Amino acid sequence: MKPLRLQVQAFGPYLERTELDFTGFGPDGIFLITGPTGGGKTSILDAMCFALYCRATGEGRDFSGMRCMSAPPELDTIVELDFMLGGRAYRFKRRQYTYTKRSGETELRETHECFTVDEDGRPEFLAGGSALSVTQKAEELLHLNYRQFRQVIVLPQGDFLKLLRAGSKEKGEILRTLFSAEVWERLRERFRQRERELESAAREAQNMRDTLLRQEGAGDTEELIRSVSDLERELSELISLEDRESKRLSETEKLLKAAEELERRAKASQSAGKVLKEARERAGALEKSAHKTEAMVREAGALQEKSTAAAREREKLSARLVQLGAALDCGERARLARRQQAALQKELDSALLEQEDIAKRMAAGAEYEGRCREANLRLPGLLEQQQALEKSSAALEELSRRRASLEEAEKNLERARASVESCRIDSEALTLRLEEQEALLKGSAALDLAGTLKEGAPCPVCGSVHHPSPARGGASGKLLSPGELLAPEELTLLREREKSARTALAGAEGLAVARASECEKARASFKEQEEACEGISEAGELLADVKSKTSGAMKLAGQLQRAGQRLTELRARREAIESGLGALRTRLSALEAQAAELEQQSREALSKLPDRDPVSLQRAIEEQEALAGELSARAEALRKSAGLREQELAGAREALRLAVIAEEAARGELEKFREEWPGGLDLPALTKKAGELREGSRLRSQAIGRAQSSLRSRRAALGSVREQDQRIAGLSGEYGRVSRLSRALSGVNPMKTPILQYVLSVTLDEVLVCANRFFQRLCRGRYALQLASGPKGGTAMSGLDLEVLDGASMLPRSIETLSGGEQFLASLSLAFGLSDVVQGHSGAVGLDSIFIDEGFGSLDAETLDSAMKALALLQSGGRMIGVISHVQELQGRIPCRIQVSQSAQGTASARVILP
């Protein structure tokens, strides 16, 4: 992560918008952040950390703690950081502003956003919304949280030594993140999880095996095998017995079926004889009533002839009704033609009226179109005139604003001068009074000394034993009275008031000079605008008139196209009406002729009909139709009844023939079956014997089914038990291998060291090797950092404490025994070594930059020179290094710097200085 650009506003001491461009330092440059103490150097690092994590480096302050105290409410707090990471540019932005609700109340709101930035500087949204979501995106990109960022990249003032002094657990968390060592912890946990899974699976398999044996009532697998063999032998005996009894049952059922067949055939022969007798009786009765059927057929013929005569009469009456309907229809059509003729006449009259109306509207439209064309021609000139007058009016408004600004500046200048005069009077009065009090104080001291002198005793000042002239105070030569002096506390307060008055006078004079400068600028601006506004004093009045005319012209011009379209529509309508008038007149003449023709046809048809009442004709037609229907129905009923009698007689004759055949066949089959079984068959005895044999077979089948079911169950249980035995054996072997490896990864090994602790200790050893390259150069080969000696067992976060090997005694020492300067060099070396190793690993974390806040002031000149050489060595490896210090010697050693300055009001500003 290398910073490209930082922008702040109303943040910390930076009130106004301040932008710092880091690209001038180069991708692997070293630069100094310098300025007065408390001027705002550390706030630059605060801003970088705040843009990423919404927390400053010191005490994790948020917006409320980092907003500029002198910022007005309407000025937003803004922190924006552009940086390069992994070949891509990113932008993180945080903002706090004052939001005014509809009710007039105000509240502070925040926005948090981050973007990727392409080569042309165009941002593309990456994440936003809450502060947490943007902070999580920073952690995802940098692979560092806020605390780790402060310990390995931004080393804030007062926290610089924390990484060196951090305990094993805290160092372990940092190293685990920086070097992605958590993969070893995940590997150890995966083996532990696999060990638990195998143990659970083996226990589950054992429980399943025991449950299966318990369900089958067996103590072990061998007992279950013996019970399966016993069931197989019992089932074989049952099946053999069933085979023997099945043969007896088959023979008995064969005899039973024959006895049942003999019984059935005897009953069939008796039933056929009975049916033959009934058929003969029914056929004889029907033969006796055959003459009645012929009489019914003759009567049906006579009724059908009468029905036909009634139907012919109905047809005649219907023909006359049709003729009457046609005559009446002609009359109705003639009346309809007359009504259509009247409607067409109204339509013709309406079309003539519309033709006259369209002519009037076309005349008015042509006049309106002309007005629109004229307005369209005048519109460009009016618009040009309006624009010129608007510029003049804006110039007059600007003149009025500058006049108000000038008047306000003059008032401010008068108030500033009055304030200067008032402060001068107060300062002079307090100064004069202070001088008088100091003179009185000196006189009072001499008076006190004179009061202690005694003739013959030596003076403590001059040593003389004679005192001819006692000291007096004041211009009048009177003795000073102690009562005229102020008390010491009051005199101290007077001195402070006099000093404050002089400070206030200096501030008032400075403000008066600034107000005078502002007044001169406002006066010059007003005169410049006044000259520009000569000759345009009436622009405001003319603008209103021109705007009114322009508005009217624009409305008319806008209606020009619509007016033309409307005229075209009216012309088309007029042509349509003119073409339609001829068609209406033609249709009107045709309807007149049609109506006359129909009226003539109706009169001629009515004159030829004797009966012109359609109702009476319809009634006569219905009477004849009803009579014909009634006679035809009676004839049909007689024919149907006669047909049924004939069919019934034919059916009886056929039934008699079939009954004779069936009776002869049944008697023949019975005789034939008796010949096949000459000894006879006892149906009740055979039925009883077959029932007994079937019941025995059913009981044996149930016993066989139960035996087969038990055998299948025990065979399935035996198979499952054998599967579980094999599974338990396999799981036990795998569990032994996994358990040994899991215990070894967890620290149960000859080294008694968990895998993560081992990896972290090896990684830290590598970091210490790189750090000692810097540390030995800085301390001239006396010290070296190493892991603290002692047992390394325990958790993965123990055994990472550091100590110092002293080359003078070749004995290890605690970090705390080093001096402040030596601890600073050790911390600097550790940070450099960590950066070098991480950069060499090229892992997920890229420590491309380091920012150091103070600490160089504790170094002597020789050690400072060594520290600068170490910085140059680290910077040559491609890292950007930023150093915050007020040490003057560093300004000569580091030409690239950010110069921070502080105003009289306490606000800060910063600028980049390049060689």
ROFIRO-742106 format. One record per residue (C-alpha): chain; z, y, x. Coordinates in steps of 0.05 Angstrom, whole numbers, plus 5000, padded with zeros to 4 digits. Layout:
BEGIN
A;Z;Y;X
...
***
This chain:
BEGIN
A;5000;5000;5000
A;4976;5065;5032
A;4985;5132;4995
A;4922;5174;4984
A;4947;5233;4942
A;5013;5256;4913
A;5020;5309;4859
A;5086;5336;4831
A;5106;5391;4783
A;5176;5412;4759
A;5202;5353;4799
A;5264;5361;4843
A;5259;5428;4879
A;5183;5431;4868
A;5174;5479;4809
A;5100;5494;4814
A;5045;5443;4818
A;5042;5415;4889
A;4989;5367;4914
A;4991;5330;4981
A;4929;5295;5009
A;4947;5238;5056
A;4875;5219;5072
A;4873;5271;5129
A;4925;5230;5167
A;4876;5172;5172
A;4885;5101;5145
A;4933;5083;5202
A;4962;5150;5221
A;5033;5174;5235
A;5058;5239;5205
A;5122;5279;5202
A;5155;5309;5140
A;5195;5369;5166
A;5230;5430;5138
A;5298;5461;5128
A;5358;5418;5108
A;5360;5410;5033
A;5290;5439;5027
A;5257;5380;4991
A;5234;5331;5045
A;5266;5270;5014
A;5239;5291;4946
A;5169;5271;4971
A;5193;5199;4980
A;5230;5204;4913
A;5164;5223;4880
A;5127;5163;4909
A;5182;5115;4887
A;5188;5150;4819
A;5113;5144;4805
A;5117;5069;4816
A;5185;5050;4787
A;5207;5112;4746
A;5268;5117;4791
A;5281;5160;4853
A;5302;5131;4919
A;5371;5161;4916
A;5419;5130;4865
A;5361;5110;4821
A;5357;5177;4784
A;5311;5182;4724
A;5275;5242;4691
A;5340;5276;4672
A;5364;5274;4744
A;5299;5294;4777
A;5273;5350;4732
A;5272;5418;4766
A;5333;5458;4743
A;5295;5524;4742
A;5235;5497;4703
A;5223;5531;4635
A;5222;5484;4574
A;5147;5491;4565
A;5131;5467;4636
A;5119;5392;4639
A;5150;5347;4693
A;5092;5309;4726
A;5092;5257;4782
A;5024;5226;4801
A;5010;5179;4860
A;4943;5152;4884
A;4946;5095;4934
A;4901;5041;4965
A;4921;4968;4959
A;4878;4907;4976
A;4814;4949;4981
A;4824;4980;4911
A;4850;5049;4892
A;4904;5057;4839
A;4936;5116;4803
A;5006;5116;4773
A;5027;5176;4730
A;5093;5194;4697
A;5102;5256;4653
A;5159;5287;4612
A;5144;5344;4563
A;5177;5382;4505
A;5152;5362;4436
A;5161;5410;4377
A;5170;5376;4309
A;5146;5405;4242
A;5217;5425;4228
A;5218;5468;4290
A;5265;5423;4328
A;5246;5401;4398
A;5256;5337;4436
A;5237;5309;4504
A;5182;5256;4506
A;5152;5216;4562
A;5085;5184;4579
A;5074;5129;4630
A;5005;5106;4652
A;4970;5071;4710
A;4896;5065;4726
A;4846;5036;4775
A;4802;5089;4808
A;4730;5075;4827
A;4692;5104;4886
A;4671;5165;4845
A;4743;5181;4825
A;4735;5157;4753
A;4799;5125;4727
A;4799;5061;4685
A;4861;5047;4643
A;4904;4990;4669
A;4971;4994;4632
A;5013;5045;4594
A;5061;5059;4538
A;5132;5046;4558
A;5163;5061;4626
A;5179;4987;4634
A;5107;4963;4625
A;5081;5009;4680
A;5140;4990;4726
A;5123;4916;4714
A;5051;4930;4733
A;5076;4962;4799
A;5119;4901;4813
A;5060;4855;4798
A;5014;4893;4846
A;5064;4905;4903
A;5103;4840;4893
A;5166;4881;4905
A;5218;4906;4856
A;5251;4975;4861
A;5308;4953;4905
A;5263;4913;4953
A;5214;4971;4957
A;5271;5017;4980
A;5292;4966;5033
A;5225;4949;5066
A;5176;5007;5052
A;5213;5071;5033
A;5276;5072;5075
A;5316;5129;5043
A;5369;5171;5076
A;5436;5134;5077
A;5403;5068;5058
A;5365;5057;5123
A;5416;5007;5151
A;5423;4966;5087
A;5369;4915;5106
A;5402;4904;5173
A;5472;4897;5143
A;5449;4859;5080
A;5482;4793;5067
A;5447;4725;5068
A;5435;4724;4993
A;5403;4793;4992
A;5361;4779;5054
A;5339;4713;5023
A;5314;4746;4960
A;5274;4797;5000
A;5243;4744;5047
A;5229;4697;4989
A;5189;4752;4953
A;5154;4778;5015
A;5131;4710;5040
A;5123;4675;4972
A;5175;4624;4994
A;5195;4609;4923
A;5142;4554;4924
A;5192;4512;4964
A;5246;4524;4913
A;5197;4504;4858
A;5179;4441;4899
A;5253;4423;4906
A;5265;4435;4832
A;5203;4395;4814
A;5230;4334;4852
A;5298;4343;4820
A;5266;4346;4752
A;5224;4284;4768
A;5288;4248;4790
A;5322;4265;4724
A;5260;4244;4685
A;5257;4176;4721
A;5332;4165;4712
A;5325;4181;4638
A;5264;4137;4630
A;5299;4078;4664
A;5360;4087;4621
A;5316;4091;4559
A;5279;4027;4579
A;5345;3990;4591
A;5371;4014;4523
A;5307;3991;4490
A;5311;3921;4523
A;5384;3913;4501
A;5368;3936;4430
A;5311;3885;4425
A;5355;3828;4449
A;5411;3849;4403
A;5364;3852;4343
A;5341;3780;4357
A;5412;3755;4370
A;5398;3736;4442
A;5441;3751;4502
A;5385;3752;4553
A;5310;3737;4560
A;5319;3662;4573
A;5359;3654;4508
A;5304;3691;4471
A;5251;3644;4501
A;5291;3582;4478
A;5297;3610;4406
A;5221;3621;4405
A;5210;3547;4425
A;5257;3522;4370
A;5221;3563;4317
A;5153;3537;4340
A;5178;3464;4333
A;5208;3477;4263
A;5144;3510;4240
A;5101;3451;4263
A;5144;3401;4223
A;5138;3445;4160
A;5062;3449;4167
A;5055;3373;4174
A;5097;3360;4111
A;5056;3412;4074
A;4991;3377;4093
A;5015;3310;4065
A;5040;3340;4000
A;4977;3382;3992
A;4935;3318;3988
A;4979;3290;3931
A;4975;3357;3894
A;4899;3358;3901
A;4892;3289;3870
A;4940;3306;3813
A;4904;3372;3798
A;4837;3334;3795
A;4864;3287;3741
A;4896;3346;3704
A;4830;3384;3703
A;4795;3322;3673
A;4848;3315;3619
A;4842;3389;3602
A;4766;3383;3599
A;4771;3324;3550
A;4819;3363;3507
A;4772;3424;3508
A;4710;3383;3489
A;4746;3350;3430
A;4767;3418;3403
A;4695;3444;3413
A;4666;3386;3372
A;4715;3399;3315
A;4699;3475;3317
A;4623;3462;3315
A;4630;3418;3252
A;4670;3473;3217
A;4619;3527;3235
A;4561;3483;3209
A;4595;3475;3142
A;4606;3550;3134
A;4533;3566;3153
A;4507;3518;3100
A;4550;3550;3045
A;4529;3622;3063
A;4454;3605;3068
A;4455;3572;2998
A;4488;3633;2966
A;4436;3681;2996
A;4377;3638;2972
A;4401;3645;2900
A;4399;3723;2901
A;4329;3732;2932
A;4297;3757;2865
A;4343;3819;2863
A;4313;3843;2930
A;4241;3845;2902
A;4263;3889;2842
A;4296;3939;2889
A;4230;3945;2929
A;4189;3961;2866
A;4239;4015;2843
A;4237;4048;2912
A;4160;4055;2908
A;4163;4092;2841
A;4216;4141;2866
A;4173;4156;2928
A;4112;4175;2885
A;4154;4225;2845
A;4181;4255;2911
A;4110;4265;2937
A;4089;4303;2873
A;4149;4350;2881
A;4131;4363;2954
A;4058;4382;2935
A;4085;4433;2884
A;4131;4462;2938
A;4071;4472;2985
A;4033;4511;2932
A;4092;4557;2919
A;4101;4567;2995
A;4029;4589;3003
A;4037;4642;2949
A;4102;4666;2983
A;4065;4673;3049
A;4010;4715;3017
A;4063;4760;2984
A;4099;4767;3052
A;4034;4787;3086
A;4021;4842;3034
A;4092;4868;3041
A;4087;4865;3117
A;4025;4909;3116
A;4064;4961;3077
A;4123;4958;3125
A;4077;4964;3185
A;4044;5024;3152
A;4112;5058;3144
A;4130;5042;3216
A;4064;5073;3240
A;4081;5136;3200
A;4150;5140;3233
A;4119;5131;3303
A;4069;5186;3285
A;4126;5234;3268
A;4162;5216;3333
A;4099;5228;3374
A;4090;5295;3341
A;4161;5315;3362
A;4148;5291;3433
A;4084;5333;3435
A;4121;5395;3411
A;4176;5383;3463
A;4125;5375;3519
A;4092;5442;3499
A;4160;5477;3502
A;4177;5445;3570
A;4109;5469;3596
A;4126;5541;3578
A;4196;5534;3610
A;4167;5506;3675
A;4119;5565;3680
A;4178;5614;3675
A;4220;5575;3726
A;4161;5572;3775
A;4154;5647;3772
A;4229;5657;3787
A;4226;5604;3843
A;4168;5638;3877
A;4206;5703;3878
A;4270;5668;3906
A;4228;5633;3959
A;4201;5700;3982
A;4272;5727;3989
A;4292;5666;4031
A;4232;5675;4077
A;4250;5747;4088
A;4323;5728;4104
A;4298;5675;4152
A;4257;5726;4189
A;4316;5775;4194
A;4367;5721;4216
A;4352;5719;4292
A;4360;5794;4299
A;4425;5794;4260
A;4453;5737;4302
A;4435;5773;4366
A;4468;5836;4341
A;4530;5797;4319
A;4537;5765;4388
A;4533;5832;4422
A;4585;5862;4376
A;4631;5802;4385
A;4629;5812;4461
A;4645;5885;4451
A;4702;5868;4403
A;4730;5817;4453
A;4727;5870;4507
A;4766;5918;4463
A;4818;5863;4448
A;4824;5851;4523
A;4833;5926;4534
A;4889;5926;4482
A;4922;5866;4515
A;4918;5899;4584
A;4947;5963;4555
A;5006;5924;4528
A;5013;5889;4596
A;5013;5956;4632
A;5065;5985;4585
A;5108;5922;4594
A;5100;5927;4671
A;5120;6001;4670
A;5181;5984;4628
A;5199;5928;4677
A;5190;5976;4735
A;5235;6028;4703
A;5288;5975;4689
A;5282;5949;4761
A;5290;6020;4790
A;5349;6033;4744
A;5379;5968;4767
A;5368;5988;4841
A;5402;6055;4829
A;5460;6022;4792
A;5468;5970;4847
A;5465;6024;4900
A;5520;6065;4867
A;5563;6003;4859
A;5551;5981;4931
A;5565;6051;4960
A;5629;6058;4919
A;5654;5989;4940
A;5635;6001;5013
A;5672;6068;5014
A;5733;6037;4982
A;5732;5979;5031
A;5727;6027;5091
A;5786;6067;5064
A;5827;6003;5056
A;5809;5979;5126
A;5830;6047;5154
A;5895;6044;5115
A;5905;5972;5141
A;5897;5994;5213
A;5944;6054;5203
A;5994;6010;5168
A;5995;5963;5228
A;6009;6021;5276
A;6063;6046;5229
A;6096;5978;5228
A;6095;5974;5304
A;6123;6045;5310
A;6179;6027;5263
A;6202;5972;5310
A;6204;6017;5373
A;6272;6036;5401
A;6287;6085;5456
A;6298;6048;5522
A;6265;5985;5497
A;6194;5970;5525
A;6133;5979;5479
A;6098;5912;5467
A;6031;5949;5475
A;6040;5996;5535
A;6107;5974;5563
A;6137;6044;5564
A;6211;6051;5548
A;6203;6123;5523
A;6169;6137;5455
A;6160;6212;5446
A;6105;6211;5392
A;6113;6161;5336
A;6048;6139;5303
A;6024;6174;5239
A;5968;6156;5192
A;5916;6195;5152
A;5879;6259;5168
A;5939;6301;5149
A;5983;6268;5200
A;6033;6243;5148
A;6066;6176;5156
A;6027;6121;5120
A;6061;6089;5062
A;6053;6013;5054
A;6048;6022;4979
A;5977;6052;4985
A;5949;5988;5012
A;5920;5931;4969
A;5951;5863;4972
A;5917;5814;5020
A;5887;5774;4961
A;5860;5837;4929
A;5832;5861;4996
A;5796;5794;5005
A;5768;5799;4934
A;5746;5871;4950
A;5708;5846;5011
A;5674;5792;4970
A;5655;5842;4916
A;5627;5890;4968
A;5586;5833;4999
A;5561;5811;4931
A;5543;5884;4914
A;5502;5890;4978
A;5467;5823;4962
A;5453;5846;4891
A;5425;5912;4918
A;5378;5875;4965
A;5355;5830;4908
A;5345;5889;4861
A;5305;5926;4914
A;5261;5865;4926
A;5251;5857;4851
A;5234;5932;4845
A;5181;5924;4899
A;5152;5864;4863
A;5153;5902;4796
A;5118;5961;4828
A;5064;5915;4855
A;5056;5883;4786
A;5052;5953;4754
A;4998;5975;4803
A;4958;5911;4789
A;4966;5921;4713
A;4944;5994;4719
A;4883;5976;4760
A;4864;5921;4712
A;4872;5968;4652
A;4828;6022;4684
A;4775;5970;4700
A;4774;5945;4629
A;4776;6017;4601
A;4713;6034;4640
A;4679;5971;4614
A;4696;5991;4542
A;4666;6061;4543
A;4619;6074;4485
A;4639;6012;4443
A;4699;6040;4404
A;4666;6027;4336
A;4646;5955;4351
A;4701;5926;4306
A;4677;5963;4243
A;4604;5947;4256
A;4620;5874;4270
A;4649;5863;4200
A;4586;5892;4167
A;4539;5852;4211
A;4578;5788;4199
A;4572;5799;4124
A;4497;5810;4129
A;4488;5751;4176
A;4527;5705;4129
A;4484;5725;4070
A;4420;5716;4110
A;4442;5648;4135
A;4456;5625;4064
A;4387;5648;4040
A;4352;5619;4102
A;4388;5553;4090
A;4360;5551;4019
A;4287;5563;4041
A;4268;5491;4048
A;4305;5473;3984
A;4268;5528;3946
A;4201;5503;3971
A;4218;5432;3952
A;4239;5455;3882
A;4174;5493;3872
A;4135;5431;3893
A;4175;5389;3843
A;4161;5439;3787
A;4086;5439;3802
A;4085;5363;3801
A;4123;5363;3735
A;4075;5414;3704
A;4015;5372;3725
A;4048;5309;3696
A;4061;5345;3629
A;3989;5370;3626
A;3962;5301;3639
A;4009;5271;3587
A;3990;5320;3531
A;3921;5290;3523
A;3949;5220;3520
A;3999;5241;3467
A;3945;5272;3423
A;3901;5209;3430
A;3959;5163;3410
A;3975;5209;3351
A;3903;5203;3323
A;3904;5127;3332
A;3970;5120;3294
A;3942;5162;3236
A;3882;5115;3229
A;3926;5052;3236
A;3974;5075;3182
A;3918;5089;3132
A;3886;5021;3145
A;3951;4984;3134
A;3967;5020;3070
A;3898;5000;3042
A;3908;4927;3061
A;3976;4924;3028
A;3950;4952;2962
A;3891;4902;2960
A;3936;4841;2974
A;3987;4859;2920
A;3933;4867;2867
A;3911;4793;2875
A;3982;4762;2865
A;4008;4748;2793
A;4080;4743;2814
A;4104;4797;2862
A;4178;4777;2864
A;4192;4740;2929
A;4263;4721;2907
A;4240;4681;2846
A;4185;4647;2887
A;4236;4627;2940
A;4283;4599;2888
A;4227;4556;2857
A;4208;4530;2926
A;4280;4510;2940
A;4286;4473;2873
A;4222;4432;2886
A;4245;4418;2958
A;4313;4394;2933
A;4281;4348;2881
A;4233;4318;2931
A;4290;4306;2980
A;4335;4274;2928
A;4280;4226;2904
A;4260;4208;2975
A;4332;4194;2994
A;4342;4148;2934
A;4278;4110;2951
A;4299;4104;3024
A;4368;4077;3003
A;4336;4023;2960
A;4287;4003;3015
A;4344;4000;3066
A;4387;3957;3020
A;4329;3910;3006
A;4315;3905;3082
A;4387;3888;3096
A;4387;3832;3044
A;4323;3803;3075
A;4354;3808;3146
A;4418;3776;3122
A;4380;3718;3091
A;4339;3707;3154
A;4402;3710;3196
A;4437;3659;3153
A;4378;3611;3160
A;4378;3620;3236
A;4453;3611;3240
A;4448;3547;3202
A;4395;3520;3249
A;4437;3539;3311
A;4501;3509;3281
A;4466;3442;3270
A;4443;3442;3344
A;4512;3462;3370
A;4549;3409;3330
A;4502;3354;3355
A;4510;3378;3428
A;4587;3381;3425
A;4591;3311;3394
A;4545;3284;3449
A;4585;3315;3507
A;4651;3288;3479
A;4623;3217;3475
A;4594;3222;3545
A;4660;3247;3576
A;4700;3190;3542
A;4652;3141;3574
A;4668;3171;3644
A;4744;3161;3634
A;4750;3096;3594
A;4824;3086;3611
A;4845;3153;3579
A;4884;3212;3608
A;4957;3233;3593
A;4953;3309;3592
A;5029;3324;3584
A;5049;3276;3640
A;4996;3303;3687
A;5017;3374;3672
A;5090;3360;3689
A;5073;3323;3753
A;5026;3379;3777
A;5080;3431;3762
A;5131;3394;3804
A;5082;3387;3862
A;5062;3462;3858
A;5135;3484;3860
A;5148;3441;3922
A;5086;3471;3955
A;5109;3542;3938
A;5179;3530;3968
A;5148;3500;4031
A;5098;3559;4036
A;5156;3608;4032
A;5193;3570;4087
A;5131;3569;4130
A;5120;3644;4118
A;5192;3659;4138
A;5185;3616;4200
A;5119;3648;4219
A;5148;3718;4208
A;5209;3702;4250
A;5165;3671;4303
A;5119;3733;4305
A;5179;3779;4309
A;5212;3740;4365
A;5145;3734;4403
A;5135;3810;4396
A;5207;3822;4417
A;5197;3775;4477
A;5134;3813;4497
A;5169;3880;4491
A;5229;3855;4531
A;5183;3830;4586
A;5147;3898;4586
A;5214;3935;4591
A;5234;3888;4648
A;5171;3906;4685
A;5179;3980;4669
A;5252;3980;4692
A;5231;3947;4758
A;5175;3999;4769
A;5219;4058;4750
A;5275;4035;4795
A;5229;4032;4855
A;5199;4101;4841
A;5268;4130;4826
A;5293;4107;4894
A;5236;4141;4930
A;5239;4206;4890
A;5315;4208;4894
A;5315;4203;4969
A;5263;4258;4976
A;5298;4303;4925
A;5365;4296;4961
A;5331;4311;5027
A;5299;4374;4999
A;5367;4395;4970
A;5403;4390;5037
A;5425;4317;5040
A;5390;4306;5107
A;5410;4301;5180
A;5406;4377;5187
A;5445;4387;5122
A;5398;4445;5105
A;5361;4455;5039
A;5285;4464;5046
A;5285;4537;5022
A;5341;4557;5070
A;5304;4522;5126
A;5238;4558;5109
A;5273;4626;5103
A;5311;4616;5168
A;5245;4598;5204
A;5212;4659;5172
A;5270;4704;5193
A;5267;4675;5263
A;5194;4696;5266
A;5213;4765;5240
A;5268;4770;5293
A;5218;4751;5348
A;5173;4809;5328
A;5233;4856;5316
A;5261;4841;5385
A;5196;4863;5418
A;5212;4933;5391
A;5288;4929;5397
A;5288;4908;5470
A;5241;4964;5487
A;5284;5014;5449
A;5350;4990;5480
A;5318;4979;5549
A;5327;4903;5546
A;5402;4900;5533
A;5404;4875;5461
A;5368;4822;5419
A;5376;4806;5345
A;5390;4733;5326
A;5416;4691;5268
A;5492;4688;5266
A;5519;4622;5293
A;5559;4575;5249
A;5547;4522;5196
A;5483;4529;5156
A;5498;4484;5098
A;5506;4508;5026
A;5457;4544;4982
A;5388;4566;5001
A;5413;4638;5007
A;5465;4626;5061
A;5460;4624;5137
A;5416;4687;5141
A;5468;4735;5170
A;5448;4771;5234
A;5485;4785;5299
A;5468;4818;5365
A;5463;4782;5432
A;5490;4829;5486
A;5451;4820;5551
A;5509;4850;5591
A;5558;4795;5572
A;5509;4744;5544
A;5555;4737;5484
A;5539;4749;5410
A;5567;4812;5377
A;5573;4835;5305
A;5524;4887;5280
A;5583;4932;5263
A;5603;4937;5338
A;5539;4975;5354
A;5541;5051;5357
A;5507;5093;5302
A;5446;5105;5345
A;5441;5032;5366
A;5446;5010;5293
A;5390;5058;5276
A;5346;5028;5331
A;5363;4957;5307
A;5345;4975;5235
A;5281;5008;5257
A;5262;4947;5298
A;5278;4900;5240
A;5234;4941;5192
A;5178;4941;5243
A;5184;4866;5255
A;5185;4851;5181
A;5123;4894;5170
A;5087;4861;5229
A;5101;4790;5205
A;5083;4804;5133
A;5018;4838;5154
A;5002;4778;5199
A;5014;4728;5144
A;4965;4765;5098
A;5003;4741;5038
A;5011;4772;4969
A;5052;4830;4997
A;5018;4881;5043
A;5066;4926;5081
A;5013;4976;5102
A;5061;5036;5102
A;5133;5052;5123
A;5170;5116;5108
A;5234;5132;5146
A;5283;5185;5123
A;5324;5215;5180
A;5363;5178;5233
A;5327;5205;5295
A;5379;5260;5304
A;5429;5209;5330
A;5383;5189;5389
A;5384;5219;5459
A;5320;5243;5492
A;5305;5177;5529
A;5318;5134;5468
A;5278;5181;5424
A;5220;5173;5473
A;5226;5097;5467
A;5228;5102;5391
A;5164;5143;5391
A;5130;5091;5435
A;5152;5036;5387
A;5124;5077;5328
A;5058;5085;5365
A;5056;5010;5378
A;5068;4994;5305
A;5018;5047;5282
A;4965;5016;5327
A;4970;4953;5285
A;4941;4989;5224
A;5003;5016;5189
A;5014;5086;5163
A;5082;5113;5184
A;5117;5173;5153
A;5179;5202;5185
A;5227;5252;5154
A;5267;5291;5206
A;5289;5361;5224
A;5290;5344;5299
A;5249;5399;5333
A;5226;5353;5389
A;5190;5308;5339
A;5145;5366;5317
A;5116;5369;5387
A;5107;5294;5390
A;5076;5285;5320
A;5019;5335;5308
A;5004;5313;5236
A;5058;5335;5188
A;5077;5358;5119
A;5112;5425;5124
A;5165;5437;5070
A;5189;5508;5058
A;5240;5538;5011
A;5236;5604;4972
A;5293;5653;4961
A;5301;5626;4890
A;5313;5556;4917
A;5246;5525;4897
A;5206;5485;4947
A;5133;5481;4968
A;5096;5434;5015
A;5030;5434;5052
A;4993;5386;5099
A;4983;5410;5170
A;4931;5374;5213
A;4917;5386;5287
***
